[in-house]
């Protein structure tokens, strides 16, 4: 039996350890809404985002990964069933080690957070396989994506990952 070929989603010949900024989206397994809750907040309609215990673990892992790989992971948002963040790999490195790839950075976040969530009682996988990335090409692109991340909770009901 021949299995279907997975579509290549990464840019061919691109060095994902190169200094730059990358927009990343990672979804929970089966799109389970286990990372946060979004509720209507104040009378003006601004949403209130409350992290679950699992969402708190993900935030800790984002911060640990920043320190471990000497990258910047900001802005970010922990939505109910996915996370968005910008990972910036800098020009200067704190050590002479080989620069990590974006895949290694995302893998560390997924692995550490999944292990932490299992330790607190999560049954089954935390994350779906893979992740979506976009190479941020310029300052305007960075600003637009940052605004998208910041405004994502307010648009949760229209989000393609929305589940009630």
Secondary structure as UniProt FT lines:
FT   TURN            12..13
FT   TURN            16..17
FT   STRAND          20..28
FT   HELIX           29..31
FT   STRAND          36..40
FT   TURN            43..44
FT   STRAND          47..51
FT   HELIX           53..69
FT   STRAND          71..78
FT   STRAND          82..89
FT   HELIX           102..119
FT   TURN            120..121
FT   STRAND          132..136
FT   HELIX           139..151
FT   HELIX           153..158
FT   TURN            160..161
//
